[in-house]
Structure formats: structure tokens, C-alpha cells
Amino acid sequence: MTEGPLAAFAGKKYLSLETYRKSGQAVGTPLWFATAPDEAVLYVYTLASSGKAKRLRRLPEAKIAPCDMRGRITGSWIPVRANFVSGETYALGMRLLDRKYWPLKPIMNLLTRLTPRRERVVIALRPA
């Protein structure tokens, strides 16, 4: 991912995902992300019941920008289209995230097994 619209995310740990409420108000959220080595797509995950997931189900157009862990933007905004993935693509996204954020993400995966079951979703973000 050294060229193309997602090159700004190379070597970064966080992205800010800007989604939109029904009123049109933008809501930015810092997220972990991972990139498939041969695709121009970024994978993020969240709870299925989260606000960002609900907003993306209603309106899959969003914007992303590199940011720090507190959500302070460190690069330019890029328009993207979000798709919820399942099956093998879901498993691929989770494996990529587990590998990139080792050992913290796998530890968090174990902790989620100890809490009441909450469905997680993987979202593919592609440049619009």
C-alpha cells in the first residue's frame, strides 16, 4: 500500500472514520484498521449495535483520515464506501487485525468470550 488513495495509511495505527447522523452532522471515531496486502481496502471492526455501524447501515458513504489514538487528524480526508462483510472476508479482516495489533487484539478477543455475547462486525472501506 505504498501508492494509491490509501497510501497515507501506510505505517499508521489509527484512522478516523467520519459517519453521518440523520441530521447530516458528522461523527468522527478513531479506529484500528488493517489492509489486505493485495487490495485497496481497509478493514475495521466494531460492535454490530454501535452508533457507527447503525449510521453506516443507513448511509454507507463516509470519510477516513489518518489520526492518532485520540482522534486528532494527521492527514487528508478520503471519501470511502463502507460494506459489511461476512464469511471468509470477515475471517480475513479479523486475522489481519489480530496480526497487526498483536498481542492486544487477541487478548481482547479472549476477554469478549468472558462477557455477554455481543455481535461484532467487520467493515470493508474502499475509496469512493
Protein Blocks (a to p, Z undefined) as FASTA:
>chain_A
ZZcjklmmgopabdcdddddfkopacdddddddddfkbccddddddfkbmklmmmmmmmc
dcdddddfkopafbdcddddddddehjllmmmmmmmmmmmpcklmmmmmmmmmpccdddd
ddddddZZ
